[in-house]
Amino acid sequence: MAVIDGEHYASTVRDALAELPYEFVGAFMAGGTEKLRGESDYGVPLYDELEEALRALEPELVLDLSDEPVLGPAARFQLVSRVLAAGITYAGADFRFEPPELEAFPLPSLAVFATGKRVGKTAVSAHIGRLLSRDRDVIAVAMGRGGPATPDVAESPPSLDQLLALSRAGNHAASDYLEIAAVADVVTIGCRRCGGGLAGAVATSNVQAGAELALQRGADFVVFDGSGAAIPPVATGKRVLVTSTFDPPALVTGYLNAYRILLADLVLVTMADASTPHEALADAIREVKPEVTVIAVGFRPRPLAPIDGKRVAYFTTAEPSAHGRLAADLSAYGAEVVHVSGNLADRPALQRELETANADVYLTEIKAAGIDMVAEAGAKRGVEIVLAANDLVQCPGQPELDPALLALAQVERAAVGT
């Protein structure tokens, strides 16, 4: 199917359709009227609605023969996203976009993926795993850029000593699968991936081997955790997209993030509270997919061991604007918070802070340099190390999160027949 516009003469388009090495079954008119003269004949059926054209023509390829000013970069990415969401390749004069290949998976499943890094995706996956495991056997399969070369099964929450041993052996001891296992207490399979495309495809991964392990164990439900903006390469029955209230709407809905929104059954806007512009972002998301449910949530740190009565230095990846609130949240556990660092992902800055941090407890998230730098520093100095989770917090006036997640899982289980 061709994408055409009225800024080209009909004869130019008609000759192009004849010259190009494709069998054109129809065309979608993207707009423009400058060169149109009455009822132009393009030699193929013409459609004014994209989705109607895709349903009627069932093309294997959509070829873009339009151009500025009808399809500028932003409008073109929106169009690409809609075509990819239909599972169809989109190409043009000097580009080609393929929909990510997603392997079939027979068990009830849900994927969690994101518009980018540092939006709290893994905390969402952990929350979903913990929620669903209340009444069913749940396995999480997580992929990361520092995941294991061979899928690794975390049968139980890893201890600090186990994480330190992994780090000292040269492994990434703060990989997402270890974080999920530690905070959600579900069996978690760690995988790795390399590379990430504009539409979320990965260049290489061992996720299929991880999915096979989950299948062999016969879980009731499998949660697949993405990596950065990369989508788990598995055809899960349901999908949850995670983005941040601090990301501008033009980024969250632009480029091929529109494709991610179109794939999603539920969108979570994280790091939200009464002061954040999450409603404007939700409105922009619904402009891409009007029927999708969008829920804004916040995060609250939760120590995995007691910290009451102790002087605590907290290490996180959170932005400085959140540090005061995080300190207040931790004070509710009876601790005196003497320092909050947002530099877990900035090793030089983190090293400088560790040289001067004076506390009874180093409380750290399980991410970035949390184990190989913060926990190691504490171990060398005799400072107690406590690991931290990030719990999801419902924002006032928002749809209830857990019922929405449980409903997705129930629909998926019914669809699979379990």
BELGIDA-V829167 format. One record per residue. N is the residue number from 0. RES is the residue in one small letter. PHI is phi in whole degrees, 0 to 359 (999 if undefined). OMEGA is omega in radians with two decimals (none if undefined). D_CENTER is the distance of its C-alpha to the mean C-alpha in Angstrom with 1 decimal. Layout:
# BELGIDA-V829167
n: <N,N>
res: <RES,RES>
phi: <PHI,PHI>
omega: <OMEGA,OMEGA>
d_center: <D_CENTER,D_CENTER>
This chain:
# BELGIDA-V829167
n: <0,1,2,3,4,5,6,7,8,9,10,11,12,13,14,15,16,17,18,19,20,21,22,23,24,25,26,27,28,29,30,31,32,33,34,35,36,37,38,39,40,41,42,43,44,45,46,47,48,49,50,51,52,53,54,55,56,57,58,59,60,61,62,63,64,65,66,67,68,69,70,71,72,73,74,75,76,77,78,79,80,81,82,83,84,85,86,87,88,89,90,91,92,93,94,95,96,97,98,99,100,101,102,103,104,105,106,107,108,109,110,111,112,113,114,115,116,117,118,119,120,121,122,123,124,125,126,127,128,129,130,131,132,133,134,135,136,137,138,139,140,141,142,143,144,145,146,147,148,149,150,151,152,153,154,155,156,157,158,159,160,161,162,163,164,165,166,167,168,169,170,171,172,173,174,175,176,177,178,179,180,181,182,183,184,185,186,187,188,189,190,191,192,193,194,195,196,197,198,199,200,201,202,203,204,205,206,207,208,209,210,211,212,213,214,215,216,217,218,219,220,221,222,223,224,225,226,227,228,229,230,231,232,233,234,235,236,237,238,239,240,241,242,243,244,245,246,247,248,249,250,251,252,253,254,255,256,257,258,259,260,261,262,263,264,265,266,267,268,269,270,271,272,273,274,275,276,277,278,279,280,281,282,283,284,285,286,287,288,289,290,291,292,293,294,295,296,297,298,299,300,301,302,303,304,305,306,307,308,309,310,311,312,313,314,315,316,317,318,319,320,321,322,323,324,325,326,327,328,329,330,331,332,333,334,335,336,337,338,339,340,341,342,343,344,345,346,347,348,349,350,351,352,353,354,355,356,357,358,359,360,361,362,363,364,365,366,367,368,369,370,371,372,373,374,375,376,377,378,379,380,381,382,383,384,385,386,387,388,389,390,391,392,393,394,395,396,397,398,399,400,401,402,403,404,405,406,407,408,409,410,411,412,413,414,415,416,417>
res: <m,a,v,i,d,g,e,h,y,a,s,t,v,r,d,a,l,a,e,l,p,y,e,f,v,g,a,f,m,a,g,g,t,e,k,l,r,g,e,s,d,y,g,v,p,l,y,d,e,l,e,e,a,l,r,a,l,e,p,e,l,v,l,d,l,s,d,e,p,v,l,g,p,a,a,r,f,q,l,v,s,r,v,l,a,a,g,i,t,y,a,g,a,d,f,r,f,e,p,p,e,l,e,a,f,p,l,p,s,l,a,v,f,a,t,g,k,r,v,g,k,t,a,v,s,a,h,i,g,r,l,l,s,r,d,r,d,v,i,a,v,a,m,g,r,g,g,p,a,t,p,d,v,a,e,s,p,p,s,l,d,q,l,l,a,l,s,r,a,g,n,h,a,a,s,d,y,l,e,i,a,a,v,a,d,v,v,t,i,g,c,r,r,c,g,g,g,l,a,g,a,v,a,t,s,n,v,q,a,g,a,e,l,a,l,q,r,g,a,d,f,v,v,f,d,g,s,g,a,a,i,p,p,v,a,t,g,k,r,v,l,v,t,s,t,f,d,p,p,a,l,v,t,g,y,l,n,a,y,r,i,l,l,a,d,l,v,l,v,t,m,a,d,a,s,t,p,h,e,a,l,a,d,a,i,r,e,v,k,p,e,v,t,v,i,a,v,g,f,r,p,r,p,l,a,p,i,d,g,k,r,v,a,y,f,t,t,a,e,p,s,a,h,g,r,l,a,a,d,l,s,a,y,g,a,e,v,v,h,v,s,g,n,l,a,d,r,p,a,l,q,r,e,l,e,t,a,n,a,d,v,y,l,t,e,i,k,a,a,g,i,d,m,v,a,e,a,g,a,k,r,g,v,e,i,v,l,a,a,n,d,l,v,q,c,p,g,q,p,e,l,d,p,a,l,l,a,l,a,q,v,e,r,a,a,v,g,t>
phi: <999,264,255,232,217,274,275,261,296,302,295,296,292,299,293,296,298,284,279,288,277,225,263,276,258,171,217,255,274,280,136,88,227,303,257,279,233,67,274,283,256,255,81,220,300,244,234,260,243,297,298,298,295,295,293,286,266,48,287,272,213,252,251,274,249,268,190,303,269,293,242,282,303,295,295,292,296,298,293,303,300,294,288,298,297,276,80,240,288,236,225,213,301,221,208,206,241,255,295,306,280,242,283,297,217,277,272,304,207,213,253,245,219,219,276,175,276,64,245,89,303,292,298,294,300,296,299,296,300,295,297,289,283,297,223,202,276,245,238,254,240,241,246,207,288,244,289,288,295,242,311,244,260,266,286,212,301,289,279,300,298,294,294,296,296,298,297,293,273,93,264,278,276,244,298,304,293,288,297,297,299,288,260,257,57,236,300,230,251,268,227,228,214,226,81,209,274,298,265,98,289,253,287,215,195,247,296,299,294,294,297,296,298,296,295,297,280,65,295,287,205,236,255,260,259,285,216,57,264,279,264,306,281,226,278,289,285,228,218,241,260,241,219,246,296,273,274,294,306,297,280,296,256,265,54,260,293,299,298,298,298,296,285,281,267,206,241,252,258,266,62,263,205,296,263,265,273,289,293,295,293,299,298,294,296,289,293,282,221,302,275,282,279,241,233,268,224,250,237,226,292,226,296,271,211,298,230,296,77,242,275,241,253,255,244,214,255,291,292,306,298,264,296,297,295,297,299,296,300,287,298,295,271,88,265,260,275,262,198,234,247,255,253,302,262,238,298,299,294,297,300,296,292,296,291,241,293,240,207,281,225,261,260,225,292,266,198,51,263,299,265,287,246,293,295,296,298,296,298,289,263,76,270,296,250,235,273,234,258,241,276,282,240,291,271,302,82,263,303,290,286,298,300,294,293,296,295,301,297,294,298,294,296,294,293,278,90,240>
omega: <3.13,2.92,-3.06,3.08,-3.12,3.04,3.02,2.98,-3.12,-3.14,3.10,-3.14,-3.11,3.12,3.11,3.11,3.12,-3.06,-3.04,-3.01,3.14,2.99,-3.10,-3.12,3.12,-3.12,3.04,3.12,-3.06,3.14,-3.14,-3.09,-2.98,-3.03,-3.11,3.08,3.13,-3.13,-3.12,3.14,3.14,3.11,3.11,3.08,-3.06,-3.11,3.09,3.14,-3.05,-3.07,3.08,3.14,-3.13,3.13,-3.06,-3.01,-3.11,-3.08,3.02,-3.11,2.97,-3.09,-3.07,3.07,3.09,-3.13,2.96,0.03,-3.09,3.12,2.97,-3.08,-3.09,-3.13,-3.13,3.10,3.07,3.14,3.08,-3.11,-3.12,3.14,3.12,3.13,3.06,3.11,-3.04,3.10,3.14,-3.10,3.09,-3.03,-3.10,3.12,3.11,3.10,3.08,3.03,3.13,3.10,-3.11,-3.09,3.13,3.12,-2.95,-3.09,3.03,-2.99,3.13,3.09,3.03,3.14,-2.93,3.05,3.13,-3.11,3.07,3.04,3.12,-3.11,-3.07,3.05,3.08,3.12,3.13,3.12,-3.14,3.12,3.14,-3.14,-3.07,-3.08,3.11,-3.08,3.11,3.13,-3.07,3.00,3.03,3.05,-3.04,3.08,-3.14,3.13,3.09,-3.12,-3.07,-3.14,3.03,-3.10,-3.07,-3.11,3.01,-3.06,-3.09,3.14,-3.14,3.08,3.08,3.13,3.12,3.12,3.11,3.11,3.09,-3.13,-3.12,3.07,3.09,-3.13,3.08,-3.02,3.05,3.12,-3.05,-3.09,3.11,3.06,-3.14,3.14,-3.08,-3.00,-3.11,-3.14,2.99,3.05,-3.07,3.14,-3.12,3.14,3.08,3.08,3.06,3.10,3.10,-3.12,-3.13,3.13,3.06,3.09,3.08,3.11,3.07,3.03,3.00,-3.12,3.13,3.08,3.08,3.10,3.11,3.07,3.11,3.13,3.14,-3.14,3.04,-3.14,3.04,-3.09,-3.13,3.07,3.11,-3.11,3.13,-3.08,-3.05,3.09,3.14,-3.10,3.06,-3.06,-3.08,-3.14,3.12,-3.12,3.14,-3.09,3.08,3.11,-3.12,3.05,-3.05,3.09,-3.12,3.08,-3.09,3.13,-3.13,3.10,-3.07,-3.09,-3.08,-3.12,3.11,2.94,3.03,3.07,3.13,3.10,-3.13,3.09,-2.91,2.98,-3.14,3.09,3.07,3.04,-3.01,3.11,-3.08,2.96,-3.05,-3.06,-3.01,-3.09,-3.04,-3.13,3.12,3.11,3.11,3.11,3.13,3.11,-3.13,3.00,3.09,-3.12,-3.00,-3.03,-3.04,3.05,3.12,-3.12,3.08,-3.14,3.02,3.08,3.05,3.14,3.11,3.09,3.12,3.03,-3.10,3.08,-3.08,3.12,-3.07,3.06,-2.93,2.91,-3.05,-3.11,-3.00,3.00,-3.06,3.11,-3.14,-3.12,-3.12,-2.98,3.13,3.13,3.14,3.10,3.12,3.10,-3.11,3.09,3.12,3.07,3.09,-3.11,2.93,-3.08,-3.07,-3.13,2.99,3.11,3.04,-2.95,3.12,-3.13,3.11,-2.97,3.12,3.12,3.12,3.13,3.12,3.13,-3.13,-3.13,-3.09,-3.10,-3.12,-3.06,3.04,-3.05,2.89,3.10,-3.03,2.94,3.11,3.13,3.09,-3.07,-3.08,-3.10,-2.99,3.07,-3.06,-3.12,3.10,3.12,3.11,3.14,-3.13,-3.07,-3.11,3.09,3.13,3.10,3.05,3.11,-3.08,2.98,3.00,-3.13,3.09,-3.11,3.13,3.08,3.13,3.08,-3.13,3.02,-3.11,-3.03,-3.01,3.06,3.11,3.13,3.14,3.11,3.08,-3.12,-3.14,3.10,-3.14,3.13,3.11,-3.14,-3.13,3.12,3.09,none>
d_center: <30.8,31.4,30.0,33.0,34.3,37.7,37.9,39.2,42.5,42.4,44.7,42.4,39.4,41.8,43.1,39.6,38.7,41.9,41.4,37.9,37.5,35.7,36.8,35.7,35.6,34.9,33.5,31.2,32.9,30.3,33.0,35.7,39.4,41.4,42.7,42.9,46.5,46.8,45.4,44.2,44.3,41.4,42.7,39.7,38.4,36.6,33.8,32.7,29.6,26.7,25.5,29.2,29.9,27.1,28.3,31.9,31.8,29.1,28.8,27.5,26.8,26.6,28.6,28.4,32.0,31.3,31.1,31.4,32.3,31.0,27.6,26.6,23.3,21.3,22.9,22.5,18.8,18.7,21.1,19.2,16.1,18.4,20.1,17.2,15.9,19.5,19.1,21.6,22.0,22.7,25.1,27.5,30.3,28.3,24.7,23.1,19.6,19.0,16.4,14.4,16.5,15.3,17.9,19.5,19.2,22.0,20.9,19.2,15.5,12.1,8.6,5.6,2.2,1.7,5.4,6.5,7.9,9.8,8.2,8.8,5.9,8.7,11.2,9.6,9.8,13.2,14.3,13.7,15.5,18.2,18.7,19.1,21.2,23.9,25.5,24.1,23.4,19.7,18.2,14.8,13.9,11.7,11.5,11.9,14.0,16.7,16.6,20.0,21.9,22.8,20.5,21.6,22.0,22.0,24.4,24.6,23.3,24.2,27.0,27.2,29.9,27.8,25.0,27.7,29.2,26.1,25.8,29.5,29.2,26.9,23.6,20.4,21.1,18.0,15.6,12.6,14.7,17.6,15.9,14.9,18.5,20.1,18.8,18.2,21.2,20.0,20.7,17.8,17.8,16.6,15.8,15.3,14.2,15.6,14.7,11.9,13.1,12.8,11.5,9.0,12.0,13.1,16.7,17.6,16.3,18.1,15.6,18.3,20.7,18.5,18.1,21.9,22.5,20.7,22.8,25.9,25.5,25.4,22.8,22.8,19.1,16.2,12.7,10.5,7.9,5.7,6.7,6.2,5.3,6.8,6.7,9.0,12.4,13.6,14.8,13.8,15.7,13.1,9.5,7.7,5.3,5.1,7.2,10.5,14.0,15.2,13.5,16.1,15.9,17.0,13.9,11.4,13.4,15.0,15.0,12.7,10.0,12.7,12.0,8.4,10.2,13.0,11.2,10.0,12.7,11.6,9.8,9.9,11.1,11.5,14.5,16.7,20.5,23.6,23.8,20.5,20.1,17.3,19.6,19.9,16.2,16.1,19.1,17.6,14.6,17.4,19.4,16.9,16.8,19.6,19.3,15.8,15.9,14.3,14.8,15.1,15.1,16.3,16.4,19.7,20.6,22.4,24.7,25.0,28.8,31.4,31.7,34.4,37.3,35.7,34.9,31.2,29.2,25.5,23.0,19.5,17.0,17.5,19.1,22.9,23.1,21.7,24.1,26.9,25.0,23.6,27.2,28.5,26.1,27.2,30.8,30.6,30.6,34.0,33.0,34.3,31.3,33.0,30.1,26.4,24.7,21.3,21.9,20.2,18.5,21.9,24.3,27.5,27.1,26.2,29.3,31.4,30.3,30.9,34.4,35.4,33.3,36.0,34.7,35.5,31.9,28.8,25.9,22.6,19.0,18.1,16.1,17.3,21.1,21.5,23.5,25.2,26.4,26.4,27.4,29.8,31.4,32.0,33.4,35.8,37.0,37.3,34.7,33.0,29.3,27.2,23.5,21.3,18.5,16.5,17.3,15.8,18.6,19.4,20.3,23.8,24.1,20.6,20.3,20.3,17.0,18.4,20.6,17.8,15.8,19.1,20.0,17.0,18.0,21.6,21.2,19.4,22.1,24.8,23.5,23.7,27.0,26.5>
